[in-house]
Amino acid sequence: MTVRVRFAPSPTGYLHVGNARTALINWLFAARAQGRFILRIDDTDAERSRPEYAAAIDVDLHWLGLAWAERVVQSSRLGAYAAARQALGATGRLYACYETAEELETARRLALSRGRPPVYDRAGLDLDAPARSRLEAEGRSPHFRFRLDDRAIAWQDGVRGPSHVPGGSVSDPVLFRADGRPTYTLASVVDDIDLAISDVIRGEDHAANTAVQIQIFQALGAAPPRFAHHALLVDASGAGFSKRLGSLSLRALREEGVEAMALASLLARLGTADAVTPEGDLAALTASFDLARLGRAPARFDAADLWRLNAELLRRMPFAAVAERLAAIGLEAADARFWEAVRGNLTRLAEARDWWQVVRSDITPVREDPDVLAAAARLLPAEPWDETTWAAWTGALAQATGRKGKALYHPLRLALTARDSGPELKRLLPLLGRVRTLARLQGPGA
């Protein structure tokens, strides 16, 4: 059986890190099994869905490297949902209900106040034709519910293990709204059947949906896929993520300078006992991925961990991997020597511009110890320079001045870079060159 999975975001906001984790888990699962990853745009919520969000989903997934084999849009499949409605109606599993949202909420609160589960009372089943006509004469339009069998629903969950929902503990789900549009509960099942989805991998907040959807699969004459519900992602404070609240969107992280593989490396290992280390490509993550390693506890996402991985990933990148990107941010003349000198001091790639200015442009040196700087200028060797020049020069300077440690090196760093810390000066010195170095040691007007 070919593994076929789907990531099914709704275009009602920008994808956040929780959405990205679900997409990545599905992609890695399919890649490990040499299966197919399908992107499904769940846009049946016409009021909240926006084309710009749908386009942003494509951009975000491309950025993460999560290529899809097929892309399906639910709004183009309304005929398939209408056919399912007819099929379910013919078997007597759909029934009309006329309650308003306010009436349903009142009934829910009343049930809770009496210590009962807030399960729909199936009042719609008791309506005869005259009663329905009276309600429609009042201006009410029916929504349609699926009548569940009153039996326990069980499945073997790929993350949670044996799972079941007792019969009668879940309300008959609404499959069609009063305006005729299908709900997620129905549309998702029809899509999964038509796309031959073998495994549905999603957040644990969908476990209740699984219980009712299994019966809908069966009512439509299809075998349910395998299900796996991973624990949700929470932030450092324990709060969940939400598109509505704009939580840590991939768009924002990308603009802030997050490397795609830093984010992927973190998301792939969160919720497991595996060490989180930066990987250079998705193939490395695929080789170590195992759905069974995901734990049951909420996975905690900390932005500090992401930036640590980002810095480590940049530190490992060869010049060939960043040459075009450096040129795109205005560093066309940057070469491998420059990159190897500064990459260990970057948290985001754009910070390379700051060090380019240090080695190639005018800066205002900080002159902390004029005596040391004057001696350093007198002892500055002739070019050519390489990475051994720094040790030879500072060795001679130490002998001449009796300075050592911070008293020797800190004034030089401040004069040459105007910063307290940064890349190894043995690497920066050849990039600065003798003319620029001497000018910074001697100061203005020298």
Residue, then its C-alpha position, 0 to 999 in steps of 0.5 A: m500500500t502506497v503511503r499517501v498523506r495530506f497537510a490540510p491548512s485553511p487559508t484564514g491566516y498565515l501558517h504558524v510554527g504549530n502548523a509547520r510542525t504538522a506539515l513537516i511530520n506528514w512530509l517526513f512520514a511520507a518521505r521515509a516510506q517513499g510515499r506522496f505528500i498532498l497539499r489540500i487547501d481547506d477553503t470552505d469557510a468563505e467568510r474567513s478564507r483569503p486568496e492571499y493566505a492561500a498563496a502564502i501557504d505555498v510560499d511557506l511550504h516552498w521555503l521549508g522545502l516541503a514539496w507536494a505531489e498534488r495540490v487540491v482546493q476544496s472550493s473546487r470540489l463542491g460537486a463531490y460533497a453534494a454527491a456524498r450528501q445524496a448518498l448519506g441521505a439515501t441511507g437515512r443517515l442525514y437529518a434536518c435540524y432547525e436550532t439557531a446557534e443561540e439555542l444550541e449554546t443555551a442547551r449546551r450550558l444547561a446540560l453542563s449545569r446539570g452535570r451532563p455531557p453537552v451532547y445534541d439531543r437529536a430533536g431534529l429526528d422527532l420533527d415530522a413534515p408539518a413541524r418542519s414546514r412551520l419552522e421553515a415558515e418562520g424563516r429558518s433554514p435547516h442544517f443537516r446532521f449525521r446520525l451516529d451509531d450508538r456504539a463505541i468508536a475505536w482505532q489504533d492511533g499511531v501516536r496515542g496507541p489504542s484509542h476509543v470514544p464511548g458511544g453516546s458521548v459525542s454529538d451527531p456532527v453537522l455535515f451541511r450548514a444552513d446555506g448548503r455548504p459542507t463542514y470540515t467534518l464531511a469535506s475532509v472525509v470525502d477528500d481523503i476517500d477520493l485522494a486515497i489517503s492512507d494515513v491522517i496525521r494531525g494534532e490531538d485536537h482532532a481526536a474527537n473528529t476522528a471518532v465521528q469521521i470513522q463512521i462517516f467513512q464507513a457510511l460512504g462505503a470506504a475503509p478509514p485510513r490510519f490515524a495518528h494524533h500528535a501532541l500540540l505545540v506550545d510556547a515557552s509559557g505553555a500557551g498554544f499557537s493560533k493563526r487568528l492571534g498571529s502566533l509566530s508566523l513562518r512569514a515573520l520568522r523568515e523575514e527575521g532571518v530564520e534559516a528554513m533548516a534551523l526551523a525544520s531541525l527544531l520542529a522535527r525533534l520537538g516532542t521526542a527524546d532525540a537531541v536537537t541538532p541542526e541538519g543541513d537538509l531534509a534528507a538527514l531529518t528523514a533518515s532519523f524520523d520515526l512517528a512512534r518517537l513522538g511523545r504524548a506531552p505537549a511539545r514546547f517551542d522556545a524561540a531561544d532554541l531556534w536562534r541557537l540552531n540558526a547560529e549553529l547552522l550558519r557556522r557550519m555552512p560553506f561559502a558555496a551555500v551562501a554566495e548567492r544570498l550574500a550577493a543578494i544583500g549587497l555583498e557581491a564582493a564577499d569571498a570565502r575568506f570573509w565568510e569563514a572569518v565571520r560566520g561563527n559570529l552570526t545569528r542571522l545571515a543579514e548580520a554579515r553586512d555589519w562585518w563587511q562594513v567593518v572590514r571594507s568601509d570607514i568606521t570610527p575606531v575606539r581608542e582605549d589605550p593610545d600608548v598601545l596603539a602607537a606601539a602597534a602602529r610602529l611594529l605593524p609588519a609589511e604585507p603580504w598578510d595571512e592568518t599567522t600575521w596576527a600572532a607574530w605582530t601581537g607577540a612582538l607588541a607584547q615584548a615591546t610593551g609588557r602588555k598581555g591578555k586583555a590589556l593587549y588585545h582589547p585596545l586592538r580589537l576596539a581600534l580595529t573593529a569598534r566592538d568589544s567582541g567578534p570574529e578572530l582577529k587573526r582572520l579579520l586582519p588580512l581582510l582589513g589590510r595594512v593601509r586600513t589597519l594603520a589608519r585605525l591605529q593612528g586615528p584621525g589626522a595621523 
